[in-house]
Each structure stands twice: as structure tokens, then as C-alpha cells.
Amino acid sequence: MILRVAIPTPLHRLFDYRPPLSGNLKPQVGCRVSVPFGQREVIGIITALPEHSEFPLDKLKPAKAILDAAPVLDSLQFYLSRWAASYYAYPEGDALSQALPALLRKGEPTEFAHETLWRAAQGASLDALSKSASRQRELLELLLRNPQGVSTDLLRVESLPVPLLKTLKDKGLAEDFIHHPPPACW
């Protein structure tokens, strides 16, 4: 297997590399790869995985590392970037690179943003609160309606006091958790 890589250069061509000598990530189209390029190491994007190259296998350099377990661009972004490069006679490597956020272009990990969300604790019920605790009841009702979690930003939009979350947590009626959005899939 060969890695056909789009590298952000002014050259209008793709470059072939052998798979890295070490690492446990499987190469996939759309994943970033660190490769030697001249005297430096650059971040490119795998565009194809052909069986053969126009160059002898022993002349191809091995990639340094596969950086992603899944493609960093969804199929539409990948297609659109390649189409735009072709249509505007722009280097494909530059077009694909510009479709990525700046930190991913520099080789930073694709750990997705996360935030602390709140949800009702298991077994939580409005019956656990007194009728006079109307704001706590309103907040708990919102948490019960949204088992996937609620952000503190949403509570502010709903004009609910965020400090009441701690009160509900202390009573065992609410819990916080870290939410990791799933990666975009092809």
C-alpha cells in the first residue's frame, strides 16, 4: 500500500510515501499524516491509498506518522476542497490544508472540544423538593427533560440561576459530566 499525500506547497501534484515504520493507526483517506519533505517535516492529508506508485517502492520515503484515527474532514469538505483546487487551478495540498483549522494544520491532536454539562441524577424526582423551592423545581424539571445534558449557557438563556446546580448536586438530584462531541464521520 502507498500513501498518496496532498502537501501544502505551491506544487500542483501529490506525493507518494510508504506507510510509517511504527505506529498503530491505520491509514485512511482524509487523515493527516506527518511526512518528510525536503529538509523539513510537514503535515499533509492522505488523498488515496493506491497499491502502486509511478516510482520504485525503494525510492519512496516512509511517512513519519499517521496523526488521526478518523478523517479530519467529512466527505463533503474533502470533495469540495479538491473540486475548488481543480476549478481554480490551485494546488490541492494548499486547498485541503486551508480547509482545516489552524491548529490541525500544525499537527495538533484532534481532541474535540468538551464542556461540562449537567443532568438529573439517576432516580431524581421533583417529589424530593418542597413545593416552595420553585426555582430548584424548575431547574430540576429542565434537567429531567434533557437527559443528554444541559450547559450552563442554556441555563443563563432560560434565566435560571447557575448556582442552584450545586444545591441540587448536594441534594443528590443533579450531576455534572464532561461531554465529548463525537467526531464527524464519513
N, C-alpha and C positions, 0 to 999 in steps of 0.2 A: 504494500500500500504506500502511496505517495501522498504528501500533504501539499495541495496547491494553495498558496497563500497570497492574499492581497496585502501588500505592504504600502503604507503611506509614503509614497515617493512620487516625483514628477514623471516617473517612467510609466508608460502605458502598457504594462504587462503584469502577469502573475508569476510567482516564483515557486519552484518545486523544492521540497525538503523531505528528508526521511523522517519518520516518527522519532520522538525523543528516545534516548537510550535508557532513561529511567522515568519513573512517574506512573501513577496508577489511573490517570484519567484517559478515557477513550476519546480519540479524535472524532469530532463531528463537524459537519458543515455549519458555519456560523459561530464557532467557538474561537476565542482569541488564542493566539499562540505566540510565544516568545521565540524569536529566531535570530541567528547571527546574520548581519547584513553589512558587508564591508568590515570596517573596524569597530562597529558598534552592535548593540543588541536592540532590536526593535519589536514592537507589538504589531502583529498582523492578524488577519481574520482568515480562517480556512474557508475556501470557496468551493472546493471539490476534493474528493478522495479517489483519484484515478489509480488504476493498477500499474500504469506505465508512465514514464516520462520521456520526453524527447532527448533527455540527457542520460548518460550511463548512471546507473544506481550508485556506483562507487565515487562519482563526481559530485553527488548531492550531499550537502551538509545536513547533519541531523538538527532538528529543532531543539531548542533548549528545554522548553516545557509547554505542555498544554495547560492553559490557565483556567479553563471553565469546564464544569461537568455538563453544562447545558448551553445551547446557543445564547449569545448575549443580545441578539436582535431577533425579533419574531420574523416569520417568513415574509410578511408584507414589507417590513422595514428593509429586510435583506434584498428582496426583489426590487423595491423602489430605489434603493441606493445604487444598485447595479444598473438599473434602467437609466437613472439620471446620469450616471457616469458615461454610459454609452451614448445617450441622446446629446449630451452637452460636450462630448469628446473630452471628458475629464478623466484623470487616472482613477481606476477602480479602487485602488488601495486608499487613495485620499477620500473618495466619496464614502466608502464604508467606514473609514476611521471617523469622519465628521458626523456620522450618524450615532456615534457613541458619546456618552457623557465624558467630560474631560478626564475624570479620574480613571475611567476604564481604558481610555486611550493610553494612559501612562502605565497600565498594567496592574492597577489596584484591584483587590479582590471584589467579586460581585456580591458581597454580602448585602442583602436588601435591607432597606431602612426598616426599622421596627419602632414600635411605640408601646407604651404601657396602656392597656385597655382595662376596663372594669366590667365585671359581670356579677350576676347574683350567685351567691354561694349555693352549693347543692343543698336542696331541702329548704331554701329560704322561702318565706311566705309573708304576705302582708299581715297575717294574723299575729306575727311576732312583734309588731309595732302597735303602740297605742293609737287610738283614733285622733288624739290631739297632736301627734307628730306628723302633721300633714306634709311638710316638705320632705321628710325622710320617706314617707309612704310614696310620695310622687317619684322620688328618685329610685326607690326600690322597684316600683312598678315599671319604670323605664328600663331598668336592668333586667327585669323578668321578661319584658317584651323583646329584648335584644340579647339572646344567649350567646351570639358570636362576639359580643363585647361592645363597649361604648367608650369613646375617647373623652378626655376632659374638655376638649374643644367643643364637642357636641353638647356637653352639659352647660357650657357657657352660652352657647347659642340658645339652648332651651331655658336659659335664666335659672338654672339650678345651681345651688352653692356647692362647689367642688369640695370644700372641707367636710361636707356631710358624708362623703365617701369613706373617710377614715372612721367616722362614727358608726356607719353600717358595717365596716370591716371589723371594728372592735366588738360589735354585737354578733359577729359570725354570719352576717347576712350578705356580705359582698366580698369579692376578692379581686385582686389585680393580677394581671398576667402580661407577659411580653408577647406581642403579636408579630409574627414574621410573615409578610406577604409572600405568597407563592411566586416563583419565577414565571416569567412569560413562557409559554410553551409553543412549539411549532405546530 
